[in-house]
Amino acid sequence: MNVGVIGAGIISEIYLHNMINLFPNLNVIAIAAKHLERAQKRAAQFGIRACTVEALLADPDIEMVVNLTPVGAHYDLIRQALLAGKHVYTEKTITLSVEKAQELIALADEKELYLGSAPDTFLGSALQAARQAIDSGMLGEVHSFAISAHRNNSLLLCMYPFLQEPGAGVLLDFCVYYTTALCSLFGPAAQVGGIIGTPYKTHSNILPGPDFGKPVSSPNESQVSAILRMRNGVIGTFHLDSESNTFGEPYFTIYGTKGILRLPDPDCFGGKVLFFPNSTEAEQKPVELPQATPYSGNSRGVGPAEMAQAIAEHRPNRASKEMALHSLEILTALLKAGESGAFIPIHSEFRQPAPLPQIDPEMLSTEIGSAASLLLPM
């Protein structure tokens, strides 16, 4: 499938590398950006064509647009691409509002086009191993989960100025990885409640250079303490403090009657998945689960590749627009819950994505691209 990329920021490099080198069902032919010189730089790096956004959308050879722009630009660009007759895969989150996401979903359905959205990290080896463990009954009956994570806003706001823009708070920019992971493991959420905080309205620039020590705006939420109830009855807590350490020590644990499962950061594709079986022994010895898919490194681009295969096979894609909408509704509801102090019901529906088939261990040493055929139908 011929692909055109919009957005030439930091994240575009790994997307372009993977889509060009590791996923043979994608043929990236052009890149566009708001600032053409940035697109030209990426185009020269990867041997593709640079053009304006208007030219890319008008190109009849481009079948899929991969949108890598900041979230504030998503609605307009996705709408333009759909109206131009292109399938679209977008970076997270799908839009800034539930209403705009619903409008885009309706437009995609009307045009009979595919619309997919990151995060696609749930297709990685770690979360797929966890999904297979849950589905197989390894944990027994699963009743709850606990999540705790942190970031360092003092550093991140200086490194990535887009985090100062509306909608780029810790919920939509980071918590989306956790809500997507939970949806991929348990299906839809039923209700959420929480407390949201923004303790610091400004930070001081800590990066060396002419702006060192200057104030940096911090307008968005940076702390979350929440409770979620999934429709299958699983409940859990979610705590995130982005006014803390630089290096993350995430805690993501699922509790079942036969044991507990400890997962790595869902911002990543891989990492250790540890199973602690229910035991009467004083010292619990965890079992590390085997890798479930070849996507353990930074595999951004697997979402567009899986969607291209879904289009070819006339089936739903796993990183679906409906799951992206549901995740956005959860995050938006948490913001509202933080303002009102009330639990808020979640109404949207989506089809829980089927797990990827478990791979033959002998294939683990191969390149990701040689295993792309493992993205089998649901």
C-alpha positions, -999 to +999 in steps of 0.1 A: +000+000+000+014+034-010+018+057+020+023+094+025+034+108+058+024+142+072+046+155+100+084+155+101+090+159+139+110+137+162+087+107+161+087+106+122+122+092+121+114+058+138+081+056+119+099+061+085+127+037+094+103+010+103+077+015+076+104+016+049+127-011+062+107-035+083+071-037+069+071-049+033+034-043+028+040-005+031+055+016+004+063+051+017+066+075-012+063+110+002+064+131+033+049+166+039+050+190+068+038+224+078+074+236+073+085+222+040+122+223+049+116+198+077+100+174+052+129+179+028+153+169+055+135+137+063+129+130+026+167+132+019+174+110+049+151+082+037+152+086-001+116+096-005+098+127-020+091+159+000+060+179-008+034+202+006+004+188+025-019+199-003+002+181-029+003+149-008-034+148-003-040+154-040-016+126-051-038+098-066-010+073-060-011+077-022-036+053-006-029+058+031-019+089+051+001+084+083-005+115+104+024+123+128+014+159+137+007+172+172-028+164+185-041+199+180-037+195+142-053+160+140-089+169+133-084+192+104-057+170+087-076+137+092-108+153+079-090+166+048-073+132+042-106+113+044-123+138+021-095+132-003-103+095-003-073+083+018-072+058+045-057+074+076-036+062+105-028+089+131-005+093+160-022+095+195-047+107+205-072+106+177-084+142+184-088+166+212-125+160+218-149+131+217-173+150+195-147+156+168-136+120+170-171+109+165-175+132+135-143+117+119-155+082+126-188+089+109-170+104+079-147+074+076-177+051+076-195+072+051-165+072+027-158+035+034-123+043+045-102+030+073-091+052+102-067+039+128-049+055+157-019+050+179-009+038+204-001+005+187+022-006+215-005-031+226+006-051+196+040-055+211+055-086+227+047-075+263+010-067+261+004-096+237+020-120+262-002-105+290-033-108+268-026-145+261-019-152+298-053-137+307-072-154+279-057-188+287-068-186+324-033-185+338-044-158+363-077-175+371-105-150+375-091-114+372-106-089+395-084-059+397-053-039+385-030-013+399-010+012+379+015+038+391+038+058+369+057+091+368+075+116+346+096+147+349+077+178+336+106+201+343+126+183+316+099+173+292+083+207+289+117+221+279+125+193+254+091+191+238+074+225+235+042+209+221+035+197+257+026+233+265-002+233+239-039+226+248-047+189+250-010+179+256-014+173+293-004+140+309-038+124+303-039+127+265-002+126+259+008+097+282-021+081+301-035+071+267-009+043+266-024+028+298-060+032+288-053+016+254-035-012+272-064-018+295-089-017+267-069-042+247-067-066+277-102-062+292-124-045+266-145-014+273-147+006+305-179+013+323-171+043+345-143+064+358-136+088+386-106+107+398-087+137+410-067+158+386-040+182+396-018+210+381+004+220+410+029+241+390+017+266+364+053+273+353+087+256+354+122+269+348+140+259+317+168+235+328+183+228+294+217+245+286+215+274+262+201+309+258+168+300+274+182+284+305+164+296+336+135+312+317+100+304+327+083+275+308+045+274+308+028+243+323-009+249+316-021+213+314-028+186+340+002+168+354-012+146+382-038+119+380-053+097+407-081+076+393-104+046+397-117+027+367-143+000+364-143-021+332-175-036+319-163-071+325-162-063+363-125-057+366-117-026+387-084-008+393-065+023+403-044+045+382-019+071+396+005+092+376+027+121+388+046+139+361+062+163+386+087+136+396+117+116+384+131+116+349+136+078+346+104+059+350+097+031+374+062+021+363+041-003+382+015-021+362+001-052+380-030-074+373-044-095+401-061-128+396-072-158+418-043-179+405-016-153+407-006-118+396+009-105+364+035-076+364+038-057+331+063-031+318+056+004+307+029+002+279+047+032+262+071+005+251+065-026+229+086-050+249+099-057+284+096-084+310+062-098+318+064-116+352+038-141+365+037-146+403+017-178+408-005-182+439+016-202+462+019-211+499+057-207+498+071-179+518+091-166+488+073-161+456+094-168+425+081-151+394+081-168+360+090-146+330+066-152+302+080-158+267+079-131+241+046-133+222+053-113+191+084-102+173+076-066+182+098-060+213+119-031+202+105+003+191+081-010+165+061+021+157+047+015+123+032-019+131-002-001+135-002+012+099+012-022+086-016-041+104-042-017+091-029-021+055-032-059+059-067-055+073-077-034+043-063-061+020-082-088+039-115-067+042-116-070+080-114-045+109-080-033+120-068-038+155-058-003+164-093+008+155-109+042+154-136+029+178-111+018+204-093+052+200-126+070+206-133+049+237-098+056+251-103+093+244-137+092+262-121+077+292-094+104+293-119+132+288-142+117+315-113+117+339-107+154+333-144+160+340-143+138+371-114+158+384-135+190+381-168+176+395-156+149+419-182+125+404-179+091+388-187+094+351-201+066+329-184+057+296-208+052+267-189+044+235-185+009+222-157-009+204-147-044+194-119-057+216-090-065+192-081-101+188-047-111+201-020-116+175-011-153+170+017-166+192+049-169+173+073-197+169+103-190+192+127-198+164+115-167+146+125-144+174+159-138+159+146-126+126+139-091+115+105-076+123+098-074+086+102-111+080+076-117+106+051-091+093+030-120+078+022-129+114-004-101+115-031-126+107-069-120+104-090-117+135 
